[in-house]
Amino acid sequence: MSDQFSNQARGDFQRARFKAFVNRLWSTLSGQPSTLLSYDEVKEKLHIGGPIYRGVQTVHVDQIAGSLNRYHEFDRVFLPASDKLSERWQRVNRAFYQEISLPPVVLYKVGQVYFVVDGHHRVSVAREQGQIYIEAEVRECATRVNIKPDIRLEDLQILGTKVNFLERTSLDTLRPDANIKVTIPDGFERMLEHIAVHRYFMGIDWKRDISEEEAVAHWYDTVYMPVVQVIRDTNILKDFPGKTEGDLYLWVLDHQRYLVQEGESLQPPETAARTFVDDETKKPSRKTRSDKRSTPQSGSADKGKKRKP
């Protein structure tokens, strides 16, 4: 019986290694991520806090997509990336066939993603054996942004700039329902510039000093949301696959700046948004967007204006 379990474990490991090879090949061809998320990298970019002990929980194995310190030893779906893992992996796998109970794995939770602290081989075997859930001691880390198991490295870069934006503006505190998303790499930096310009002109109009919190809330209510409301009312986002309301907001302000440079008067945000929508709907092919639309603009979108957006 022991030999039978050993043979089964050996065969399972060989199949797992072959699937890991196929996954790596597909990753190379498709450009999709193949390695586990690094907890240290996520911690650095997202400025996460904690961890706070949450006790033993039942965790969906598909949500485990990262590692504290062994992210190079397994691929994104926890298949073994090296034959060096053979002995330990097969030992854990034999315990599965022998129905031997193993201690819970130890995980850190960030958003909707779990990172393995202890129990990498147990997670790997569980996934390979088709388990949907696994018992785990969970420690949760505070984060100002949500991440999911399928997050890409470029998404992580943008989320890092979003964390910086939220730390600078406290928008998530001032407007708890706000959830701005962008795919433009410097999108949040450009929004910080918009807020700074908006604050400057608020001070001129109101003839007093404007606090950062006041400027952020007023920008969100009177500049950002009016543009977003037009985007929602016209349902134009459907013509920009993969883009967000935040992306279109930035494009609207770029369009507004272009019109001012062409000698037209500065329009209120909602009017500029409707002008942008009208121009886009007149184009013969609205689903084809030039690369310039996604290319970061140099400088502030408001630079050179005589009034706030």
Secondary structure, DSSP 8 states (H G I E B T S, - for coil): -HHHHHHHHHHHHHHHHHHHHHHHHHHHHH----B-EEHHHHHHHHT----EEEEEEEEEGGGEEEESS-TTSBBTT--B-SGGGHHHHHHHHHHHHTT-----EEEEEETTEEEEEE-HHHHHHHHHTT-SEEEEEEEEE--SS---TT--HHHHHHHHHHHHHHHHH-HHHHSTT------STTHHHHHHHHHHHHHHHHHHHHTS---HHHHHHHHIIIIIHHHHHHHHHHTGGGGSTT--HHHHHHHHHHHHHHHHHTT-----HHHHHHHHHHHHHTSS-TT---GGGTS--SS-TTTT-SS--
